[in-house]
Amino acid sequence: MKEELPQPELLSKKAVALKYVPGESEAPVVVAKGRGKVAEAILDKAKENGVPVQEDAALVEVLSKLDLDEQIPTELYQLVAEVLTYVYRADRLASGRSDNESW
């Protein structure tokens, strides 16, 4: 039986998952990261749970260098805030709430 070789695009795929709960931590925290099949699993889990996914290769590259459970550095606050704005907006649209409604 022939073993399947990993496909180059799968090997190069990276994913990072962040968690942010205001009041629980000062900044978003890296809760999962990986490449290849691990990245696919992270993305699949996000989709299964209705978590919006934002693609930003440059940001993933930087975030993937952080340790698990590490808060993002202050230099990344603006970039991650833009991603969280996208995620919150997508969540509101999916739930039928307007942007004017508060959380």
ZADO-1210 file (C-alpha; in nm, 4 decimals, padded with zeros to 6 digits):
<atoms>
<atom x="00.0000" y="00.0000" z="00.0000" code="MET" pos="1"/>
<atom x="00.1335" y="00.3389" z="-00.0995" code="LYS" pos="2"/>
<atom x="00.1590" y="00.6043" z="00.1729" code="GLU" pos="3"/>
<atom x="00.0120" y="00.9405" z="00.0743" code="GLU" pos="4"/>
<atom x="00.2593" y="01.2251" z="00.0797" code="LEU" pos="5"/>
<atom x="00.1497" y="01.5488" z="00.2476" code="PRO" pos="6"/>
<atom x="00.0453" y="01.8150" z="00.0014" code="GLN" pos="7"/>
<atom x="00.2648" y="02.1286" z="00.0022" code="PRO" pos="8"/>
<atom x="-00.0266" y="02.3689" z="00.0605" code="GLU" pos="9"/>
<atom x="-00.1350" y="02.1682" z="00.3661" code="LEU" pos="10"/>
<atom x="00.2161" y="02.1743" z="00.5122" code="LEU" pos="11"/>
<atom x="00.2396" y="02.5502" z="00.4710" code="SER" pos="12"/>
<atom x="-00.1039" y="02.6246" z="00.6197" code="LYS" pos="13"/>
<atom x="-00.0872" y="02.7818" z="00.9660" code="LYS" pos="14"/>
<atom x="-00.3574" y="02.8723" z="01.2138" code="ALA" pos="15"/>
<atom x="-00.3665" y="03.0499" z="01.5477" code="VAL" pos="16"/>
<atom x="-00.6665" y="03.0682" z="01.7804" code="ALA" pos="17"/>
<atom x="-00.7076" y="03.3537" z="02.0248" code="LEU" pos="18"/>
<atom x="-00.9342" y="03.3836" z="02.3257" code="LYS" pos="19"/>
<atom x="-01.0347" y="03.7116" z="02.4813" code="TYR" pos="20"/>
<atom x="-01.2761" y="03.7567" z="02.7662" code="VAL" pos="21"/>
<atom x="-01.2819" y="04.1157" z="02.8971" code="PRO" pos="22"/>
<atom x="-01.2037" y="04.1198" z="03.2662" code="GLY" pos="23"/>
<atom x="-01.0484" y="03.7719" z="03.2514" code="GLU" pos="24"/>
<atom x="-00.7233" y="03.8853" z="03.0901" code="SER" pos="25"/>
<atom x="-00.5722" y="04.2152" z="02.9858" code="GLU" pos="26"/>
<atom x="-00.5339" y="04.1069" z="02.6234" code="ALA" pos="27"/>
<atom x="-00.6210" y="03.8176" z="02.3925" code="PRO" pos="28"/>
<atom x="-00.4358" y="03.4932" z="02.4657" code="VAL" pos="29"/>
<atom x="-00.3052" y="03.2304" z="02.2228" code="VAL" pos="30"/>
<atom x="-00.5067" y="02.9156" z="02.2981" code="VAL" pos="31"/>
<atom x="-00.4118" y="02.7014" z="01.9970" code="ALA" pos="32"/>
<atom x="-00.1643" y="02.7146" z="01.7122" code="LYS" pos="33"/>
<atom x="-00.0266" y="02.4808" z="01.4539" code="GLY" pos="34"/>
<atom x="00.0596" y="02.4079" z="01.0943" code="ARG" pos="35"/>
<atom x="-00.0454" y="02.1449" z="00.8452" code="GLY" pos="36"/>
<atom x="-00.2954" y="01.8964" z="00.9853" code="LYS" pos="37"/>
<atom x="-00.3018" y="02.0737" z="01.3222" code="VAL" pos="38"/>
<atom x="-00.3946" y="02.3994" z="01.1461" code="ALA" pos="39"/>
<atom x="-00.6711" y="02.2154" z="00.9587" code="GLU" pos="40"/>
<atom x="-00.8012" y="02.0759" z="01.2891" code="ALA" pos="41"/>
<atom x="-00.8048" y="02.4242" z="01.4467" code="ILE" pos="42"/>
<atom x="-00.9989" y="02.5645" z="01.1502" code="LEU" pos="43"/>
<atom x="-01.2404" y="02.2689" z="01.1480" code="ASP" pos="44"/>
<atom x="-01.3065" y="02.3125" z="01.5212" code="LYS" pos="45"/>
<atom x="-01.3754" y="02.6840" z="01.4692" code="ALA" pos="46"/>
<atom x="-01.6242" y="02.6070" z="01.1909" code="LYS" pos="47"/>
<atom x="-01.7936" y="02.3335" z="01.3976" code="GLU" pos="48"/>
<atom x="-01.8455" y="02.5835" z="01.6786" code="ASN" pos="49"/>
<atom x="-01.9568" y="02.8728" z="01.4591" code="GLY" pos="50"/>
<atom x="-01.6453" y="03.0769" z="01.5315" code="VAL" pos="51"/>
<atom x="-01.5745" y="03.3212" z="01.2480" code="PRO" pos="52"/>
<atom x="-01.2343" y="03.2786" z="01.0842" code="VAL" pos="53"/>
<atom x="-01.0259" y="03.5691" z="00.9553" code="GLN" pos="54"/>
<atom x="-00.7383" y="03.5051" z="00.7167" code="GLU" pos="55"/>
<atom x="-00.4315" y="03.7220" z="00.7690" code="ASP" pos="56"/>
<atom x="-00.1095" y="03.5388" z="00.6847" code="ALA" pos="57"/>
<atom x="00.1195" y="03.8110" z="00.8199" code="ALA" pos="58"/>
<atom x="-00.0604" y="03.8267" z="01.1550" code="LEU" pos="59"/>
<atom x="-00.0685" y="03.4460" z="01.1853" code="VAL" pos="60"/>
<atom x="00.3049" y="03.4378" z="01.1185" code="GLU" pos="61"/>
<atom x="00.3697" y="03.6771" z="01.4086" code="VAL" pos="62"/>
<atom x="00.1172" y="03.5154" z="01.6440" code="LEU" pos="63"/>
<atom x="00.2528" y="03.1666" z="01.5763" code="SER" pos="64"/>
<atom x="00.5812" y="03.2707" z="01.7366" code="LYS" pos="65"/>
<atom x="00.4041" y="03.3282" z="02.0708" code="LEU" pos="66"/>
<atom x="00.3735" y="03.0505" z="02.3287" code="ASP" pos="67"/>
<atom x="00.0418" y="02.8895" z="02.4163" code="LEU" pos="68"/>
<atom x="-00.1402" y="03.0802" z="02.6936" code="ASP" pos="69"/>
<atom x="00.0700" y="03.3873" z="02.6162" code="GLU" pos="70"/>
<atom x="-00.1033" y="03.7237" z="02.5897" code="GLN" pos="71"/>
<atom x="-00.0457" y="03.9124" z="02.2677" code="ILE" pos="72"/>
<atom x="00.2124" y="04.1914" z="02.2975" code="PRO" pos="73"/>
<atom x="00.0974" y="04.5536" z="02.3012" code="THR" pos="74"/>
<atom x="00.2469" y="04.6054" z="01.9533" code="GLU" pos="75"/>
<atom x="-00.0243" y="04.3754" z="01.8140" code="LEU" pos="76"/>
<atom x="-00.3230" y="04.5300" z="01.9942" code="TYR" pos="77"/>
<atom x="-00.4350" y="04.7386" z="01.6945" code="GLN" pos="78"/>
<atom x="-00.4125" y="04.4506" z="01.4459" code="LEU" pos="79"/>
<atom x="-00.5887" y="04.2057" z="01.6755" code="VAL" pos="80"/>
<atom x="-00.8536" y="04.4670" z="01.7604" code="ALA" pos="81"/>
<atom x="-00.9341" y="04.4862" z="01.3878" code="GLU" pos="82"/>
<atom x="-00.9709" y="04.1064" z="01.3754" code="VAL" pos="83"/>
<atom x="-01.1917" y="04.1034" z="01.6861" code="LEU" pos="84"/>
<atom x="-01.4092" y="04.3775" z="01.5338" code="THR" pos="85"/>
<atom x="-01.4563" y="04.1550" z="01.2286" code="TYR" pos="86"/>
<atom x="-01.5377" y="03.8535" z="01.4482" code="VAL" pos="87"/>
<atom x="-01.7860" y="04.0441" z="01.6665" code="TYR" pos="88"/>
<atom x="-01.9555" y="04.1926" z="01.3588" code="ARG" pos="89"/>
<atom x="-01.9797" y="03.8493" z="01.1923" code="ALA" pos="90"/>
<atom x="-02.1240" y="03.7039" z="01.5137" code="ASP" pos="91"/>
<atom x="-02.3853" y="03.9788" z="01.5326" code="ARG" pos="92"/>
<atom x="-02.4864" y="03.9300" z="01.1705" code="LEU" pos="93"/>
<atom x="-02.5135" y="03.5545" z="01.2177" code="ALA" pos="94"/>
<atom x="-02.7339" y="03.5983" z="01.5238" code="SER" pos="95"/>
<atom x="-02.9541" y="03.8619" z="01.3616" code="GLY" pos="96"/>
<atom x="-02.8494" y="04.1441" z="01.5938" code="ARG" pos="97"/>
<atom x="-02.7645" y="04.4876" z="01.4602" code="SER" pos="98"/>
<atom x="-02.4311" y="04.6648" z="01.5113" code="ASP" pos="99"/>
<atom x="-02.6116" y="04.9143" z="01.7370" code="ASN" pos="100"/>
<atom x="-02.7130" y="04.6536" z="01.9930" code="GLU" pos="101"/>
<atom x="-02.4803" y="04.6117" z="02.2888" code="SER" pos="102"/>
<atom x="-02.3264" y="04.2845" z="02.4005" code="TRP" pos="103"/>
</atoms>
